[in-house]
Amino acid sequence: MVSTHGHLVQKLGGRDSYKLNKIKCVVIDEADDFFKDQRNSEMITKIARCKDLTTANPQWVLFSATFEDGVNHTQLIQKHIPQILEASQIKMSSEKIMNKLTHIKQFAMKCPNRGKLDFIKEVFEVCEKTQTFIFVNTKDFAETVNRLLKKGGYASYILFSKMSKEERDEIMQKFRDEKINVLVTTDILSRGIDIPEAQLVINFDVPTMRDSRN
């Protein structure tokens, strides 16, 4: 069974509730980011302490490629999932990860705010029809960037969280099929996405860190 945690919590009670007493393994991806959000933590606590699930006593498997050094995530996770008190940890060094990413190159370009779009146009003149993600910090600004790109003749589209799953899936398929060349989005795509067709990623804005306490 694959489910969002919110949907799963809703299905723990009622006439058509899910029965979890036969589940052997529970997997949480992007675990460090997941547990930073208090709302996620509260919901996963309800799931972890569900009578059916505790009876089944499943294996818990948590994945993340971005655990921060010096932060005791294990203690935070144990607060909500006591079952992993004796958990084993498998770590990969940053050097090993970077050695697998030798085909990726990173560049930084310092330019004034009003010069960013001109810079992107220059990039596209060199890299014609490159499949590109452009990340911005807000939906409103994503719409502005997308509108300016369309005005410039680029096959651009916008993707944001309030779209339906069907709309997002349709847009991503068009991107894979190269019917869309430029996808302007916020951080909805910043974690856990695997799109081999993407050739260029531009952080139009400097990414901001969300405070899960707010």
FIZA-206164 format. One record per residue (C-alpha): chain; x, z, y. Coordinates in Angstrom, 1 decimal. Layout:
N
<site ch="A" c1="X" c3="Z" c2="Y"/>
...
END
This chain:
214
<site ch="A" c1="0.0" c3="0.0" c2="0.0"/>
<site ch="A" c1="1.3" c3="-0.9" c2="3.5"/>
<site ch="A" c1="-0.4" c3="0.8" c2="6.4"/>
<site ch="A" c1="0.1" c3="2.1" c2="9.9"/>
<site ch="A" c1="0.2" c3="5.9" c2="10.0"/>
<site ch="A" c1="-2.8" c3="6.0" c2="12.3"/>
<site ch="A" c1="-5.0" c3="4.0" c2="10.0"/>
<site ch="A" c1="-3.8" c3="6.0" c2="7.0"/>
<site ch="A" c1="-4.8" c3="9.3" c2="8.7"/>
<site ch="A" c1="-8.3" c3="7.9" c2="9.4"/>
<site ch="A" c1="-8.6" c3="7.0" c2="5.7"/>
<site ch="A" c1="-7.7" c3="10.5" c2="4.4"/>
<site ch="A" c1="-11.3" c3="11.7" c2="4.7"/>
<site ch="A" c1="-14.8" c3="10.3" c2="4.4"/>
<site ch="A" c1="-16.7" c3="8.4" c2="1.8"/>
<site ch="A" c1="-14.2" c3="5.5" c2="1.5"/>
<site ch="A" c1="-11.1" c3="7.7" c2="1.8"/>
<site ch="A" c1="-7.8" c3="6.6" c2="0.2"/>
<site ch="A" c1="-6.6" c3="8.5" c2="-2.9"/>
<site ch="A" c1="-2.9" c3="9.2" c2="-2.6"/>
<site ch="A" c1="-2.4" c3="11.2" c2="-5.9"/>
<site ch="A" c1="-0.7" c3="8.2" c2="-7.6"/>
<site ch="A" c1="1.7" c3="7.3" c2="-4.9"/>
<site ch="A" c1="5.3" c3="7.6" c2="-6.1"/>
<site ch="A" c1="7.2" c3="6.7" c2="-2.9"/>
<site ch="A" c1="6.6" c3="6.9" c2="0.9"/>
<site ch="A" c1="8.8" c3="4.8" c2="3.2"/>
<site ch="A" c1="9.1" c3="5.2" c2="6.9"/>
<site ch="A" c1="11.1" c3="2.5" c2="8.8"/>
<site ch="A" c1="12.8" c3="3.0" c2="12.2"/>
<site ch="A" c1="12.6" c3="6.8" c2="11.4"/>
<site ch="A" c1="14.7" c3="8.0" c2="14.4"/>
<site ch="A" c1="12.4" c3="6.3" c2="16.9"/>
<site ch="A" c1="9.3" c3="7.2" c2="15.0"/>
<site ch="A" c1="9.9" c3="10.9" c2="15.1"/>
<site ch="A" c1="10.8" c3="10.9" c2="18.8"/>
<site ch="A" c1="7.1" c3="10.3" c2="19.6"/>
<site ch="A" c1="5.1" c3="13.6" c2="19.3"/>
<site ch="A" c1="2.0" c3="11.7" c2="18.4"/>
<site ch="A" c1="3.7" c3="10.1" c2="15.4"/>
<site ch="A" c1="5.1" c3="13.4" c2="14.3"/>
<site ch="A" c1="1.7" c3="15.1" c2="14.3"/>
<site ch="A" c1="0.1" c3="12.3" c2="12.3"/>
<site ch="A" c1="2.9" c3="12.2" c2="9.7"/>
<site ch="A" c1="2.5" c3="15.9" c2="9.3"/>
<site ch="A" c1="-1.2" c3="15.4" c2="8.4"/>
<site ch="A" c1="-0.2" c3="12.8" c2="5.9"/>
<site ch="A" c1="2.7" c3="14.8" c2="4.4"/>
<site ch="A" c1="0.5" c3="17.9" c2="3.9"/>
<site ch="A" c1="-2.5" c3="16.0" c2="2.5"/>
<site ch="A" c1="-3.5" c3="17.7" c2="-0.8"/>
<site ch="A" c1="-3.5" c3="14.4" c2="-2.8"/>
<site ch="A" c1="0.0" c3="13.6" c2="-1.6"/>
<site ch="A" c1="1.5" c3="17.0" c2="-2.2"/>
<site ch="A" c1="0.0" c3="16.9" c2="-5.7"/>
<site ch="A" c1="1.7" c3="13.6" c2="-6.3"/>
<site ch="A" c1="5.0" c3="14.9" c2="-4.9"/>
<site ch="A" c1="6.4" c3="11.4" c2="-4.0"/>
<site ch="A" c1="9.9" c3="10.4" c2="-3.0"/>
<site ch="A" c1="10.3" c3="10.1" c2="0.8"/>
<site ch="A" c1="12.6" c3="7.3" c2="2.0"/>
<site ch="A" c1="13.5" c3="7.0" c2="5.7"/>
<site ch="A" c1="15.4" c3="4.1" c2="7.2"/>
<site ch="A" c1="17.0" c3="3.5" c2="10.5"/>
<site ch="A" c1="20.0" c3="1.5" c2="11.8"/>
<site ch="A" c1="20.2" c3="3.4" c2="15.1"/>
<site ch="A" c1="20.6" c3="7.1" c2="14.4"/>
<site ch="A" c1="22.4" c3="8.6" c2="17.4"/>
<site ch="A" c1="25.7" c3="10.4" c2="16.9"/>
<site ch="A" c1="25.5" c3="14.1" c2="17.7"/>
<site ch="A" c1="21.7" c3="14.4" c2="17.3"/>
<site ch="A" c1="20.3" c3="16.4" c2="14.5"/>
<site ch="A" c1="17.5" c3="14.2" c2="13.4"/>
<site ch="A" c1="17.3" c3="15.8" c2="10.0"/>
<site ch="A" c1="16.2" c3="19.1" c2="11.5"/>
<site ch="A" c1="13.4" c3="17.4" c2="13.5"/>
<site ch="A" c1="12.2" c3="15.5" c2="10.4"/>
<site ch="A" c1="12.2" c3="18.6" c2="8.2"/>
<site ch="A" c1="9.9" c3="20.2" c2="10.7"/>
<site ch="A" c1="7.2" c3="17.7" c2="9.8"/>
<site ch="A" c1="8.2" c3="16.8" c2="6.2"/>
<site ch="A" c1="9.3" c3="19.9" c2="4.4"/>
<site ch="A" c1="9.6" c3="17.9" c2="1.1"/>
<site ch="A" c1="12.9" c3="16.3" c2="2.3"/>
<site ch="A" c1="14.7" c3="19.6" c2="2.8"/>
<site ch="A" c1="17.1" c3="18.7" c2="0.1"/>
<site ch="A" c1="17.3" c3="15.0" c2="1.1"/>
<site ch="A" c1="20.4" c3="12.9" c2="0.4"/>
<site ch="A" c1="21.8" c3="10.9" c2="3.2"/>
<site ch="A" c1="23.4" c3="7.4" c2="2.9"/>
<site ch="A" c1="25.3" c3="6.4" c2="6.0"/>
<site ch="A" c1="27.1" c3="3.2" c2="7.0"/>
<site ch="A" c1="29.8" c3="3.3" c2="9.6"/>
<site ch="A" c1="29.4" c3="1.4" c2="12.9"/>
<site ch="A" c1="32.5" c3="-0.6" c2="12.0"/>
<site ch="A" c1="30.9" c3="-1.9" c2="8.8"/>
<site ch="A" c1="27.8" c3="-2.9" c2="10.6"/>
<site ch="A" c1="29.6" c3="-4.7" c2="13.3"/>
<site ch="A" c1="31.7" c3="-6.6" c2="10.7"/>
<site ch="A" c1="28.5" c3="-8.1" c2="9.4"/>
<site ch="A" c1="27.5" c3="-9.3" c2="12.9"/>
<site ch="A" c1="30.5" c3="-11.4" c2="13.7"/>
<site ch="A" c1="28.3" c3="-14.5" c2="14.4"/>
<site ch="A" c1="26.6" c3="-12.7" c2="17.3"/>
<site ch="A" c1="28.2" c3="-12.8" c2="20.8"/>
<site ch="A" c1="27.2" c3="-10.7" c2="23.7"/>
<site ch="A" c1="27.6" c3="-11.6" c2="27.4"/>
<site ch="A" c1="26.7" c3="-9.9" c2="30.6"/>
<site ch="A" c1="26.0" c3="-11.7" c2="33.9"/>
<site ch="A" c1="25.8" c3="-9.8" c2="37.1"/>
<site ch="A" c1="23.5" c3="-11.4" c2="39.6"/>
<site ch="A" c1="21.0" c3="-10.4" c2="42.3"/>
<site ch="A" c1="17.3" c3="-9.9" c2="41.2"/>
<site ch="A" c1="16.2" c3="-13.1" c2="43.0"/>
<site ch="A" c1="19.0" c3="-15.0" c2="41.2"/>
<site ch="A" c1="18.0" c3="-14.1" c2="37.6"/>
<site ch="A" c1="15.5" c3="-16.9" c2="37.1"/>
<site ch="A" c1="18.0" c3="-19.5" c2="38.6"/>
<site ch="A" c1="20.6" c3="-18.2" c2="36.1"/>
<site ch="A" c1="18.1" c3="-18.6" c2="33.2"/>
<site ch="A" c1="17.4" c3="-22.2" c2="34.3"/>
<site ch="A" c1="21.2" c3="-22.9" c2="34.3"/>
<site ch="A" c1="21.4" c3="-21.5" c2="30.8"/>
<site ch="A" c1="18.6" c3="-23.7" c2="29.6"/>
<site ch="A" c1="20.2" c3="-26.8" c2="31.1"/>
<site ch="A" c1="23.2" c3="-26.1" c2="28.9"/>
<site ch="A" c1="21.3" c3="-24.9" c2="25.8"/>
<site ch="A" c1="18.4" c3="-27.3" c2="25.8"/>
<site ch="A" c1="15.4" c3="-26.3" c2="23.6"/>
<site ch="A" c1="17.1" c3="-23.1" c2="22.5"/>
<site ch="A" c1="14.7" c3="-20.7" c2="20.8"/>
<site ch="A" c1="14.8" c3="-17.8" c2="23.2"/>
<site ch="A" c1="13.5" c3="-14.2" c2="23.6"/>
<site ch="A" c1="13.4" c3="-12.9" c2="27.1"/>
<site ch="A" c1="12.8" c3="-9.1" c2="27.3"/>
<site ch="A" c1="11.4" c3="-7.4" c2="30.5"/>
<site ch="A" c1="10.2" c3="-3.9" c2="31.1"/>
<site ch="A" c1="6.6" c3="-4.3" c2="32.1"/>
<site ch="A" c1="3.7" c3="-6.6" c2="31.1"/>
<site ch="A" c1="3.0" c3="-7.5" c2="34.7"/>
<site ch="A" c1="6.6" c3="-8.7" c2="35.2"/>
<site ch="A" c1="6.5" c3="-10.6" c2="31.9"/>
<site ch="A" c1="3.5" c3="-12.5" c2="33.2"/>
<site ch="A" c1="5.4" c3="-13.3" c2="36.4"/>
<site ch="A" c1="8.5" c3="-14.6" c2="34.5"/>
<site ch="A" c1="6.3" c3="-16.6" c2="32.1"/>
<site ch="A" c1="4.4" c3="-18.2" c2="35.0"/>
<site ch="A" c1="7.6" c3="-19.2" c2="36.8"/>
<site ch="A" c1="9.1" c3="-20.6" c2="33.6"/>
<site ch="A" c1="5.9" c3="-22.7" c2="32.8"/>
<site ch="A" c1="6.0" c3="-23.9" c2="36.4"/>
<site ch="A" c1="9.6" c3="-25.0" c2="35.7"/>
<site ch="A" c1="8.5" c3="-27.1" c2="32.7"/>
<site ch="A" c1="9.6" c3="-24.8" c2="29.9"/>
<site ch="A" c1="7.5" c3="-24.3" c2="26.8"/>
<site ch="A" c1="7.1" c3="-20.6" c2="27.5"/>
<site ch="A" c1="4.6" c3="-18.0" c2="26.3"/>
<site ch="A" c1="4.0" c3="-14.3" c2="26.7"/>
<site ch="A" c1="3.6" c3="-11.7" c2="24.0"/>
<site ch="A" c1="2.3" c3="-8.1" c2="24.6"/>
<site ch="A" c1="1.0" c3="-5.1" c2="22.6"/>
<site ch="A" c1="-2.7" c3="-5.3" c2="23.6"/>
<site ch="A" c1="-3.1" c3="-8.7" c2="22.0"/>
<site ch="A" c1="-4.8" c3="-8.7" c2="18.6"/>
<site ch="A" c1="-2.7" c3="-8.9" c2="15.5"/>
<site ch="A" c1="-4.1" c3="-12.4" c2="14.8"/>
<site ch="A" c1="-3.0" c3="-13.6" c2="18.3"/>
<site ch="A" c1="0.5" c3="-12.2" c2="17.9"/>
<site ch="A" c1="0.9" c3="-13.7" c2="14.5"/>
<site ch="A" c1="-0.3" c3="-17.1" c2="15.8"/>
<site ch="A" c1="2.2" c3="-17.0" c2="18.7"/>
<site ch="A" c1="5.1" c3="-16.0" c2="16.4"/>
<site ch="A" c1="4.3" c3="-18.8" c2="14.0"/>
<site ch="A" c1="4.4" c3="-21.3" c2="16.9"/>
<site ch="A" c1="7.8" c3="-19.9" c2="17.9"/>
<site ch="A" c1="9.0" c3="-20.3" c2="14.3"/>
<site ch="A" c1="7.7" c3="-23.9" c2="14.3"/>
<site ch="A" c1="9.4" c3="-24.5" c2="17.7"/>
<site ch="A" c1="6.1" c3="-25.3" c2="19.4"/>
<site ch="A" c1="7.1" c3="-22.5" c2="21.8"/>
<site ch="A" c1="10.7" c3="-22.4" c2="22.9"/>
<site ch="A" c1="10.7" c3="-19.3" c2="25.2"/>
<site ch="A" c1="8.9" c3="-16.1" c2="24.4"/>
<site ch="A" c1="8.7" c3="-13.5" c2="27.2"/>
<site ch="A" c1="7.9" c3="-10.0" c2="25.9"/>
<site ch="A" c1="8.3" c3="-6.3" c2="26.5"/>
<site ch="A" c1="9.8" c3="-3.9" c2="23.9"/>
<site ch="A" c1="7.0" c3="-4.7" c2="21.3"/>
<site ch="A" c1="9.6" c3="-6.9" c2="19.5"/>
<site ch="A" c1="12.7" c3="-4.8" c2="20.1"/>
<site ch="A" c1="12.7" c3="-3.1" c2="16.7"/>
<site ch="A" c1="12.3" c3="-4.3" c2="13.2"/>
<site ch="A" c1="11.8" c3="-8.0" c2="13.9"/>
<site ch="A" c1="13.5" c3="-10.7" c2="11.8"/>
<site ch="A" c1="13.3" c3="-14.1" c2="13.3"/>
<site ch="A" c1="16.2" c3="-16.3" c2="12.1"/>
<site ch="A" c1="15.0" c3="-19.1" c2="14.4"/>
<site ch="A" c1="15.9" c3="-17.1" c2="17.5"/>
<site ch="A" c1="19.2" c3="-18.4" c2="19.0"/>
<site ch="A" c1="19.3" c3="-16.6" c2="22.3"/>
<site ch="A" c1="18.1" c3="-13.2" c2="23.5"/>
<site ch="A" c1="18.1" c3="-12.4" c2="27.3"/>
<site ch="A" c1="17.5" c3="-8.9" c2="28.7"/>
<site ch="A" c1="16.0" c3="-10.0" c2="32.0"/>
<site ch="A" c1="15.6" c3="-6.3" c2="33.0"/>
<site ch="A" c1="18.0" c3="-3.5" c2="32.0"/>
<site ch="A" c1="16.2" c3="-1.8" c2="29.1"/>
<site ch="A" c1="14.7" c3="1.6" c2="30.0"/>
<site ch="A" c1="14.6" c3="4.6" c2="27.7"/>
<site ch="A" c1="11.2" c3="6.1" c2="27.0"/>
<site ch="A" c1="10.8" c3="9.9" c2="27.1"/>
<site ch="A" c1="8.7" c3="10.9" c2="24.1"/>
<site ch="A" c1="7.8" c3="14.2" c2="25.8"/>
<site ch="A" c1="5.6" c3="12.4" c2="28.4"/>
END
